[in-house]
């Protein structure tokens, strides 16, 4: 007897909708010394290891970035999300300087080694995407899957005048020299990175901004901003990462925000052209913080791809 596939799918959807949601995963906050850095990290779930890497902007850390994603992925994976060196409650560098992303990847390597992990998938947002992809290139036996999320630190330049718009948008959104003197200034500046800015996210940013002022993170970011050059910034991925993507052994998924003026979709497509073996998904109505703006969709798409 033949069955109607569309009817079967409808029945399955109805059955799943009638089921109660699974219990929320327990998220634990832990510390480990990684490369001499006392590192805070969040952990939940069991199974294949997935490590979530946050980006590099003022007052961002693992929990503010991934608080929706950790419990969602923990039903199928062992999820780990560290505060990278100089962020959140992890130690700051002893020299008082901001650690650039090329060097920050060594902290992630040390974190993985400290926890005795021998195989993992990496999900990296923004500069975390660069770190994830670099580690996959350098450690093919360690990293089997990589998700790069809305990462201007990973994607190529567009070329010519096409770069002016995103450069201006990024300068406004990350204006630590003039746009972060007060908490109100910071929230107004940072609001460009989300289409929704939900209350729980804003409260986390407020808390982290106050910590950034006390810990010296704000001053470290200002010192780095005075030296930053957009062309030099994107040249890092051109020199160290992009030439290796076509032969990278790990599977690659490019998850991009549809409304991120700082890293437009065109740059995500440029990245896909450099890694034609990759998969890509664009999330409409989401700015740079896509996991905040579209949490259910983002978590579902990433979970399904990691499990495939």
C-alpha positions in Angstrom: 0.0 0.0 0.0 1.4 3.4 -1.0 1.4 6.3 1.4 1.2 10.0 0.7 4.5 11.6 1.8 2.9 15.0 2.3 0.2 13.5 4.6 2.9 11.5 6.5 4.9 14.7 7.1 1.8 16.5 8.3 1.1 13.6 10.7 4.6 13.7 12.0 4.5 17.4 12.5 1.2 17.1 14.4 2.6 14.3 16.5 5.7 16.3 17.4 3.7 19.4 18.1 1.6 17.4 20.6 4.6 16.2 22.5 5.7 18.2 25.5 9.0 20.0 25.0 12.1 18.2 26.4 13.2 19.4 29.8 15.7 22.2 29.7 19.3 21.1 29.8 21.3 21.9 33.0 24.0 24.5 32.2 27.0 24.4 34.5 29.5 27.2 35.0 33.1 25.9 35.4 36.7 27.1 35.4 39.8 25.5 34.0 43.4 26.8 33.5 44.1 26.9 29.8 47.6 28.0 28.7 48.1 29.8 32.0 44.7 31.6 31.7 42.0 30.9 34.3 39.1 30.3 31.9 35.4 30.4 32.6 33.3 28.2 30.5 29.7 26.9 30.3 28.9 23.2 29.8 25.7 21.3 29.2 24.7 18.0 27.6 26.5 14.8 26.6 27.5 13.3 23.3 29.7 14.6 20.5 31.6 17.7 21.6 30.5 21.1 20.2 32.5 24.2 21.2 30.9 27.6 20.8 33.3 30.6 20.3 32.1 34.1 20.8 33.3 37.2 18.9 35.3 40.2 19.9 33.4 43.2 20.8 33.1 45.2 24.0 31.1 43.4 26.7 30.6 40.3 24.7 31.3 36.9 26.3 30.2 33.3 26.0 26.9 33.6 27.9 25.7 36.8 26.4 26.3 35.3 22.9 25.2 31.7 23.4 22.7 31.7 26.3 19.9 30.5 23.9 22.1 28.1 22.0 23.8 26.2 24.7 20.6 24.5 26.1 19.2 24.0 22.6 22.2 22.1 21.4 22.7 20.2 24.7 19.9 17.8 23.9 22.1 16.2 21.3 25.7 17.3 22.1 28.2 18.0 24.9 28.3 21.8 24.5 31.2 23.9 25.8 31.3 27.7 25.6 34.4 29.4 27.0 35.0 33.1 27.7 38.1 33.7 25.6 41.2 35.4 27.0 40.4 39.0 28.1 36.6 38.5 27.9 33.9 37.8 30.5 35.3 36.3 33.6 38.4 34.7 32.1 41.8 36.2 32.9 43.0 39.2 31.0 46.4 39.1 29.4 49.2 40.1 31.8 50.6 42.8 29.5 47.3 44.7 29.6 46.9 44.5 25.8 44.0 43.2 23.7 44.8 39.8 22.3 44.3 39.7 18.5 42.4 36.8 16.9 45.5 35.1 15.5 46.9 34.8 19.1 43.5 34.1 20.7 43.3 30.8 18.8 46.1 29.5 21.0 44.0 30.0 24.0 41.2 28.0 22.4 43.7 25.2 21.6 44.9 25.2 25.2 41.3 25.1 26.4 40.6 22.0 24.2 43.7 20.3 25.4 43.0 21.1 29.1 39.7 19.3 28.9 41.2 16.3 27.1 39.1 16.7 24.0 40.3 14.7 21.0 37.5 15.3 18.5 35.0 18.2 18.3 33.0 20.6 16.1 33.5 24.3 16.4 30.9 27.0 16.0 32.4 30.5 15.8 30.6 33.9 15.6 32.3 36.9 14.2 36.0 36.7 15.1 35.2 33.3 16.7 34.5 32.1 13.2 38.1 32.9 12.1 39.5 31.1 15.2 37.2 28.0 14.5 38.3 27.8 10.8 41.9 28.3 11.6 41.9 25.5 14.2 40.2 23.2 11.7 42.9 24.0 9.1 45.7 23.4 11.6 44.2 20.4 13.3 42.4 18.2 10.8 42.4 15.2 13.2 40.8 17.3 16.0 38.1 19.3 14.3 35.5 17.5 12.1 32.9 20.3 11.5 33.0 24.1 11.5 30.2 26.6 11.6 31.2 30.2 10.7 28.6 32.7 11.8 28.4 36.2 10.3 32.2 36.7 10.4 33.8 39.7 9.0 37.1 38.3 10.4 36.8 35.3 8.1 35.1 36.6 4.9 37.0 38.3 2.1 36.7 42.0 1.1 34.3 42.8 -1.7 36.8 45.0 -3.5 36.9 48.7 -4.6 34.1 51.0 -3.4 31.9 48.1 -2.4 33.6 47.9 0.9 32.9 51.5 2.0 29.4 50.8 3.3 30.2 47.9 5.6 33.3 49.6 6.8 31.3 52.7 7.8 28.6 50.5 9.5 31.3 48.6 11.4 33.0 51.8 12.5 29.7 53.0 13.9 28.7 49.8 15.6 32.2 49.3 17.2 32.9 52.9 18.1 34.7 52.3 21.4 36.6 55.6 21.1 33.6 57.9 21.1 30.5 55.7 21.5 31.0 53.9 24.8 31.8 56.6 27.4 28.6 55.7 29.4 26.4 52.7 29.7 23.7 54.5 27.7 26.2 55.4 24.9 27.3 51.9 24.7 23.8 50.4 24.5 22.9 52.9 21.8 26.1 52.1 19.8 25.7 48.3 20.3 22.0 48.3 19.3 23.0 48.3 15.7 24.2 44.7 16.0 20.7 43.3 16.7 17.3 43.8 15.1 15.5 43.0 18.3 17.7 43.7 21.3 15.5 41.6 23.6 15.5 42.7 27.3 17.5 39.7 28.6 20.2 40.3 26.1 20.3 44.0 27.0 20.6 43.2 30.7 23.5 40.9 30.0 25.2 43.7 28.0 24.7 46.2 30.8 26.3 43.9 33.3 29.2 43.1 31.0 29.7 46.8 30.2 30.2 47.6 33.9 32.6 44.6 34.1 34.5 45.9 31.0 35.0 49.3 32.7 36.3 47.7 35.9 38.4 45.0 34.3 40.3 47.3 31.9 38.7 45.7 28.8 37.3 49.0 27.6 40.8 50.6 27.7 42.3 47.5 25.9 39.7 47.9 23.2 40.4 51.6 22.8 44.2 51.0 22.5 43.5 48.4 19.8 41.0 50.6 18.0 43.6 53.4 17.7 45.8 51.0 15.7 43.2 49.2 13.6 43.2 49.4 9.8 40.3 47.8 7.9 42.5 46.7 5.0 45.1 45.2 7.3 42.3 43.5 9.3 40.9 41.6 6.4 44.4 40.9 5.0 44.9 38.5 8.0 42.3 36.0 6.6 43.7 36.5 3.1 47.2 35.5 4.3 46.4 32.9 6.9 43.1 31.2 6.2 41.4 31.7 2.9 44.0 30.0 0.7 43.5 26.8 2.8 39.7 26.6 2.8 39.4 24.6 -0.5 41.4 21.8 1.0 40.2 21.9 4.6 39.2 18.4 5.7 36.5 19.6 8.1 33.0 20.1 6.8 32.1 23.8 6.7 28.8 25.5 7.2 28.4 29.2 6.6 25.5 30.8 8.7 24.9 34.4 7.7 22.7 37.2 8.9 20.5 38.7 6.2 20.4 42.2 7.7 23.9 42.7 9.1 25.3 46.0 7.7 28.7 45.3 9.2 29.1 42.0 7.4 26.7 42.0 4.4 25.4 38.9 2.7 27.7 39.6 -0.2 30.7 39.0 1.9 29.2 35.7 3.1 28.8 34.7 -0.6 32.4 35.7 -1.3 33.4 33.3 1.5 31.3 30.6 -0.1 33.1 31.1 -3.4 36.4 30.5 -1.6 35.1 27.3 -0.1 32.8 25.8 -2.7 32.4 22.6 -0.7 30.6 24.4 2.1 26.9 24.7 2.9 25.3 28.1 3.5 22.2 29.4 5.1 21.0 33.0 5.3 18.8 34.1 8.2 16.4 36.9 7.2 15.5 39.7 9.6 18.6 39.2 11.7 21.5 41.5 12.3 25.0 40.5 13.4 23.7 38.8 16.6 21.7 36.3 14.6 21.5 33.8 17.5 19.8 36.5 19.5 17.5 37.8 16.8 16.4 34.4 15.4 17.3 31.9 18.2 14.8 29.2 17.4 15.7 29.1 13.7 19.4 29.5 14.3 19.6 26.8 16.8 17.5 24.4 14.7 19.5 24.9 11.5 22.8 24.6 13.3 21.7 21.5 15.3 20.4 19.8 12.2 23.6 20.5 10.3 25.9 19.3 13.1 23.9 16.1 13.4 23.9 15.3 9.7 
